[in-house]
Amino acid sequence: MSTTRPFKVLGIQQVAIGGPSKDRLRTLWVDTLGLEVTGNFVSERENVDEDICAMGKGAFKVEVDLMQPLDPDKKPAVHTTPLNHIGLWIDDLPKAVEWLTAQGVRFAPGGIRKGAAGYDICFLHPKANDEFPIAGEGVLIELVQAPEEVIKALS
């Protein structure tokens, strides 16, 4: 593995939690723990209806995404793994993807694209294969392009 890493992981951007219904998730995270709902994202391609919640402010804000499937019989099955994925702030996403791919990291299909919160994102696949022997070891990991204010605050 090359030792010159051309990017930094700055911090946690989000934690995504899936369930058959957002109602029970909202009861805990919003009604009981007091997180604020800051948005909603629906995608047939991703088979998801999610409430975007937040804790903290500014560059230190962390999202908690509460997700339910649009169709529980289709994939991706966002509800079958309660801790669906974790999102990491990255200071230079294109460089990170290029370098990680060269190191043998497996990415999920879809490439770099706009995510639910409007940032460029991509996902590390949870399972390795022969071609790409490094993966999330069972965890889907979202890499999120950090905006300038987050890069400055967390660098």
HUBEL-V720329 format. One record per residue. N is the residue number from 0. PHI is phi in whole degrees, 0 to 359 (999 if undefined). OMEGA is omega in radians with two decimals (999 if undefined). D_LAST is the distance of its C-alpha to the last C-alpha in whole Angstrom. Layout:
# HUBEL-V720329
((N/PHI/OMEGA/D_LAST) (N/PHI/OMEGA/D_LAST))
This chain:
# HUBEL-V720329
((0/999/3.11/24) (1/295/-3.10/22) (2/268/3.14/19) (3/267/-3.11/17) (4/275/-3.05/15) (5/272/-3.14/14) (6/206/3.08/11) (7/232/2.91/8) (8/273/-3.01/9) (9/267/-3.10/7) (10/167/3.13/9) (11/277/3.10/13) (12/266/-3.10/14) (13/200/2.94/18) (14/232/-3.11/21) (15/249/-3.08/24) (16/240/-3.10/27) (17/248/3.07/31) (18/200/3.14/34) (19/296/-3.14/38) (20/215/3.11/37) (21/291/-3.08/34) (22/303/-3.13/37) (23/292/3.10/36) (24/296/3.11/33) (25/296/3.12/33) (26/304/3.12/35) (27/285/-2.94/33) (28/286/-3.10/29) (29/262/-3.06/30) (30/291/-3.04/34) (31/266/-3.09/33) (32/270/3.01/29) (33/87/3.08/29) (34/292/-3.13/26) (35/267/3.02/26) (36/280/-3.08/27) (37/251/3.13/26) (38/179/3.10/27) (39/219/3.14/29) (40/225/3.09/29) (41/234/3.13/32) (42/217/3.06/33) (43/294/3.13/36) (44/301/-3.13/34) (45/269/-3.12/32) (46/53/-3.05/35) (47/218/2.91/32) (48/235/-3.06/33) (49/232/2.96/30) (50/264/3.11/29) (51/263/3.14/25) (52/248/-3.10/24) (53/217/2.95/21) (54/227/-3.09/20) (55/82/-3.08/18) (56/227/3.03/17) (57/55/-3.12/15) (58/294/-3.11/11) (59/262/3.10/12) (60/290/3.05/15) (61/239/3.09/16) (62/277/2.90/19) (63/237/-3.09/22) (64/266/-3.14/25) (65/258/-2.93/28) (66/240/2.96/30) (67/228/3.13/34) (68/285/2.97/36) (69/290/3.11/38) (70/226/-3.07/40) (71/297/-3.14/40) (72/265/-3.12/42) (73/253/3.07/40) (74/252/-0.06/37) (75/294/-3.11/34) (76/264/-3.01/35) (77/295/-3.07/32) (78/260/-3.03/34) (79/278/3.03/35) (80/242/-3.08/32) (81/308/3.01/31) (82/270/-3.01/27) (83/290/3.09/27) (84/197/3.07/23) (85/239/-3.13/20) (86/252/-3.13/17) (87/243/3.02/14) (88/293/3.12/11) (89/235/-3.08/11) (90/282/3.13/9) (91/215/-3.03/12) (92/299/3.13/15) (93/301/3.10/18) (94/295/3.13/17) (95/298/-3.12/16) (96/296/3.14/19) (97/299/-3.10/21) (98/292/-3.12/20) (99/297/3.09/20) (100/299/3.13/24) (101/295/3.12/25) (102/275/3.14/24) (103/97/3.11/26) (104/277/3.13/24) (105/270/3.07/26) (106/255/3.04/25) (107/287/3.12/27) (108/300/3.06/29) (109/119/3.11/28) (110/62/3.09/26) (111/284/-3.11/23) (112/204/3.08/24) (113/288/3.11/23) (114/265/-3.07/23) (115/301/-3.11/24) (116/270/3.08/21) (117/94/3.11/22) (118/269/3.01/18) (119/292/-3.09/19) (120/218/2.87/19) (121/202/-3.05/21) (122/237/2.91/22) (123/280/-3.14/23) (124/294/3.12/26) (125/287/-3.09/27) (126/235/3.07/30) (127/283/3.00/30) (128/217/-3.08/33) (129/297/-3.11/35) (130/288/-3.11/33) (131/234/-3.01/30) (132/281/3.13/30) (133/244/-3.14/26) (134/207/-3.05/25) (135/281/3.14/24) (136/49/3.09/27) (137/96/-3.12/29) (138/247/3.01/25) (139/283/-3.08/25) (140/241/3.12/21) (141/264/3.02/19) (142/261/-3.01/16) (143/237/3.09/15) (144/294/3.14/14) (145/284/3.02/11) (146/287/-3.06/12) (147/308/-3.09/10) (148/295/3.08/10) (149/286/3.10/8) (150/301/-3.14/6) (151/296/-3.08/6) (152/291/-3.02/6) (153/257/3.14/4) (154/278/999/0))
